[in-house]
Amino acid sequence: MGRGKIVIRRIDNSTSRQVTFSKRRNGLLKKAKELAILCDAEVGVMIFSSTGKLYDFASTSMKSVIERYGKAKEEHHQLGGSTSEVKFWQREAAMLRQQLQNLQESHRQIMGEELSGLTVKELQSLESQLEISLRGVRLKKDQLLMDEIQEINRKGNLLRQENVELHKKVYGIRDGNGANRNSILTDGLGIGENSHVPVNLQLSQPHQQNHESPSGATKLGRLQLH
């Protein structure tokens, strides 16, 4: 008749619990020793009882087993972290490739290509997007044109102001008597502040000479005789 299945739970009776601990502890240490010998494995076992007493077994030395365990654990964490990082960047690369593919498809559709697979609703949505984009482009263009016009007007005002200042410097300086110092004389004619008004030069008619009229000379001679 075989033994019944034992329920794995804490043994309430302290005596039975201590007896079970001693039997299973010895069996565990024996199995660890056999495993090390049979399989040429480095085995280390540490057991603490409920009262805090230590029982251990090491195929070489417990210190070397612990050091090897710590080194292996650290390498495992590093390898696991490196693998996780590689997987993370692989996911990021796949997501970026998908985004690039979507952008390329949208660009082709905006350019009027590859529209055969779109429904009427999708085409209407694309048309609305194009109208919104076109409206934004036109607003930006108008704003740039307005800025250029304002800049041209500003430069024109500066040029006019400079012309006024230059005109004042050339024609607007007078001495104490009110005469224009910088007036320009041309053939004896003075050009004053209103130099921008065109000057009409005319040739004067030659004066008649006294010898042209003999009768006039006779009259003059008569007056002198009297």
BELZIDA-V712955 format. One line per field, one symbol per residue. ss: DSSP state (2 for helix, 1 for strand, 0 for the rest). psi: psi as a letter, one per 30 degrees, with the letter a starting at -180 (. if undefined). A space follows every 50 residues. Layout:
ss=???
psi=???
This chain:
ss=00000000000002222222222222222222222222200001111100 00011111000222222222222222222222222222222222222222 22222222220000000002222222222222222222222222222222 22222222222222222222200100000100011100111000000000 00000000022202222222222220
psi=klklkkkjlkkekeeeeeeeeeeeeeeeeeeeeeeeeeghljkkkkkklf fgkkklkkedkeeeeeeeeeeeeeeeeeeeeeeeeeeefeeeeeeeeeee eeeeeeeeeegglhfegkleeeeeeeeeeeeeeeeeeeeeeeeeeeeeee eeeeeeeeeeeeeeeeeeeefgklaeggljegkkkjhgkkjbehffkkkj kkkkkkkklfffjeeeeeeeeeeee.
